[in-house]
Amino acid sequence: MPTVRDNLSYAYGRVMDAHGRAIRHVARVAAVIVVIALLLEVFVFNFNYFASAGYQPINLKSRITLPYNEEEDLFRLTAVDHTMEFSDLNVEVHNIRIDFDARQPAQNLQVKIQFTDEAHQTYFDSTEYTVGVPVADVSTFSSQSEYLNLNTAGYLDNLRIEIVGEDTQYPIKLWTVSLNAHHPFDFNTTRFGWTVGILALVYLFRPKSSIYRVNIVENPRRSKAGIILAVAVELALVTTFLFYGSNLVGVATSSYNFGSWDGKSIVNTFEVGGENAQQYAELARAMAKGQLYLDEEPPDWLKAMDDPYDKGARDEAQKETGEPYLFDVAYHDGHYYVYFGVVPVLLFYLPFYLLTGASFPTAIGVLVAALAFILGCSALLDRFARYHFKSVSLGLYLLLQIPLVFCCGILYLVKFPTFYSLPIMCGLAFSVWGLYCWMRGRLSRHACAWFFAGSLCMALVAGCRPQLLALSLLAFPLFWRAYITERRLFTPAGAREFACLVAPYVIVAAGIMGYNYARFGSPTDFGANYNLTVNDMTKRGMNVGRLAPAFFAYFLQPPCVTGVFPFIQPEPFATTYMGQTIREVTFGGILACLPVLWVLPFARRILTLRYRQRSTRTIWGVIMVLLATGVIVALLDAEMAGILQRYFADFSFMFLAAVVLLLFIVNENLVPGTLARDLLLKVLIVLVALSVLYSGLLCFVPETGWYSDIYPWAYQDVIEMVQFWT
């Protein structure tokens, strides 16, 4: 009887006989990538270590005049005495180390450095035509940030170091200040891992890569394995990024969000985001008691107001009475209501509350919906590639799937996984799965089940993000030919299938209309106009003057970039609209910031190619609906609510999906190995890389309420990891 070792040896031999050459090739490539990444980490990213190795350090401890604690052997910077000045140094200075005590409470300090040298006899600062030494961010938590390279003109004479910033927490404990310090060697495992990943992507998607020769239709097993592996990596990256923003997650363990851990549970939930962020949780509690309005009672002054939707009047009344009110909730007939879609409450919050008695952590709902979106998006794209095109390769599929997933705005929703993001994320997830089920049903013997499931998903969007119902219009190009042109609707089977397409909309619409009627006395009133927000929604109306600024901001605004990580900056905003514009920080229009969308100007010519191939216009209709609804949704968002970065997720997917289909058509019309196809591939790689780079950098832009704002001292480590040369 063969032993376990014999069986393993036999299995290994069979695998190596069948795939040995490929396995050895992959192993060699992986080894080369790891070695290159290792060399970059050691010799490039640790440039400062080698550059400072020959410096002669000068310790200025004896010249520091700050208050000194002999027992701790530490200096103290205080609100009164937070400046250090050193005169007559007369030395060549390459860097400064400000050695703060790492045991003190962590904080990010703004350090202003001034000096005199052979080109400046006095301290210099920014003028109309020059920029002085910029204020440096130094974290008491990050030792790497304590080393500041100086660029002086010749010998440095006088040196002044001052802690600036209104939010500085004093006292600050300091060991010493050194000149020409030896920069420590720092092998950053996170940076090394990212380098390995980026190099692997560069190798994998190079123009001559074998993945462009793996046809999805002809090689189903290999292509599915590659797609599953890629999707698994994407799911892991999105999950990691969400948990990175720990201040917004709302779950705690003994090693994660420890300050909010209850000390006994494996994991417990806690509220994040303040009072106004608990709307869904409060609605779940109310529903558990059989009511649709929130428990909190509005103040009497709000009930007595003639116009409770005027924010200025509300704020004045609140100041006079001292009684607060809930912000960003619907107020109607003496009660607070939640005007956001009810489906996330029924899906997550109410079941969780009934089972545990605790509030469901919103960020987990955003994560679940984001992962569902990625899976549904990948399945839908695979469906189109496998059954509606003949020559899509694994490489082309992945090259288009990555921007479709990562550039459609969901990363920003994951960055801020709040109750504002949850209905949008749920709406997107239901939409892609609804479209997938519809596509499956078109070629399935069990069409009724697939159509019912697809329409149920699409209809539930109305209870999440009503704007995304625009994607339901895709039913017209998808089903018109079969049920109207070919008159299948008038057959018994066709009538049953059509009923399965329509029935979920009727059922969901009845439920939502009943919910609206029970709250506001009207089946079509979702309550958005009763929102206690920054403007009076009951009088907002529609105004054509708001369209041009919104179109520019959402589509055409070029990105604002600098030379400092994360390089992308908030956009300036100007308008000639002489009225109130609702706007939050945005970072550029999608047509300017996502180069992969630059295919759209060629849409008409590309669709002509498709029409020459096939007399049916299904794909043509799908692309036209996607583009039209994308523009309409963006402009409706601007009219109804304003210009906000999270709203990009309402319409970006539509344009990206249209581009994917257009590129599938182009690929179908080019012969493999020709110059035209090779050129298309090279251009596409560049466009996708730039689009994904922009979307990735957007994830790390410092913003109010995010990780960089709550934990700036820890975020400084990310900056130091990327800006290794400073």
HELIX and SHEET records of a PDB file:
HELIX    1   1 VAL A    4  LEU A   39  1                                  36    
HELIX    2   2 LEU A   40  VAL A   44  3                                   5    
HELIX    3   3 PHE A   47  ALA A   51  1                                   5    
HELIX    4   4 LYS A   61  ARG A   63  5                                   3    
HELIX    5   5 SER A  143  GLU A  146  5                                   4    
HELIX    6   6 THR A  189  LEU A  204  1                                  16    
HELIX    7   7 SER A  210  ARG A  213  5                                   4    
HELIX    8   8 PRO A  220  TYR A  244  1                                  25    
HELIX    9   9 SER A  246  LEU A  248  5                                   3    
HELIX   10  10 PHE A  258  SER A  260  5                                   3    
HELIX   11  11 GLU A  275  ALA A  277  5                                   3    
HELIX   12  12 GLN A  279  ALA A  288  1                                  10    
HELIX   13  13 ASP A  300  ALA A  304  1                                   5    
HELIX   14  14 LYS A  311  THR A  321  1                                  11    
HELIX   15  15 VAL A  343  PRO A  344  1                                   2    
HELIX   16  16 VAL A  345  TYR A  349  3                                   5    
HELIX   17  17 LEU A  350  THR A  356  1                                   7    
HELIX   18  18 THR A  362  TYR A  387  1                                  26    
HELIX   19  19 LEU A  394  PHE A  406  1                                  13    
HELIX   20  20 ILE A  410  LYS A  415  1                                   6    
HELIX   21  21 SER A  421  ARG A  442  1                                  22    
HELIX   22  22 ALA A  447  LEU A  460  1                                  14    
HELIX   23  23 VAL A  461  GLY A  463  5                                   3    
HELIX   24  24 PRO A  466  LEU A  474  5                                   9    
HELIX   25  25 ALA A  475  TRP A  480  1                                   6    
HELIX   26  26 ARG A  481  THR A  485  3                                   5    
HELIX   27  27 ARG A  488  PHE A  490  5                                   3    
HELIX   28  28 PRO A  492  PHE A  520  1                                  29    
HELIX   29  29 ALA A  528  TYR A  530  5                                   3    
HELIX   30  30 MET A  537  LYS A  539  5                                   3    
HELIX   31  31 VAL A  544  ARG A  546  5                                   3    
HELIX   32  32 LEU A  547  PHE A  551  1                                   5    
HELIX   33  33 PHE A  552  LEU A  556  3                                   5    
HELIX   34  34 ILE A  590  CYS A  593  1                                   4    
HELIX   35  35 PRO A  595  PHE A  602  5                                   8    
HELIX   36  36 ALA A  603  GLN A  613  1                                  11    
HELIX   37  37 THR A  618  MET A  640  1                                  23    
HELIX   38  38 GLN A  645  TYR A  647  5                                   3    
HELIX   39  39 PHE A  648  GLU A  668  1                                  21    
HELIX   40  40 LEU A  675  LEU A  698  1                                  24    
HELIX   41  41 TYR A  707  ILE A  710  1                                   4    
HELIX   42  42 PRO A  712  VAL A  722  1                                  11    
SHEET    1   A 4 ILE A  58  ASN A  59  0                                        
SHEET    2   A 4 ILE A 172  LEU A 179 -1                                        
SHEET    3   A 4 LEU A  74  LEU A  77 -1                                        
SHEET    4   A 4 TYR A  68  ASN A  69 -1                                        
SHEET    1   B 4 ILE A  58  ASN A  59  0                                        
SHEET    2   B 4 ILE A 172  LEU A 179 -1                                        
SHEET    3   B 4 ASN A  95  PHE A 100 -1                                        
SHEET    4   B 4 TYR A 147  ASN A 149 -1                                        
SHEET    1   C 4 THR A  83  PHE A  86  0                                        
SHEET    2   C 4 LEU A 156  VAL A 164 -1                                        
SHEET    3   C 4 ASN A 108  ASP A 117 -1                                        
SHEET    4   C 4 ALA A 136  SER A 139 -1                                        
SHEET    1   D 2 VAL A 251  ALA A 252  0                                        
SHEET    2   D 2 ASN A 268  THR A 269 -1                                        
SHEET    1   E 2 ALA A 330  HIS A 332  0                                        
SHEET    2   E 2 HIS A 335  TYR A 337 -1                                        
SHEET    1   F 2 CYS A 560  VAL A 561  0                                        
SHEET    2   F 2 ILE A 568  GLN A 569 -1                                        
END                                                                             
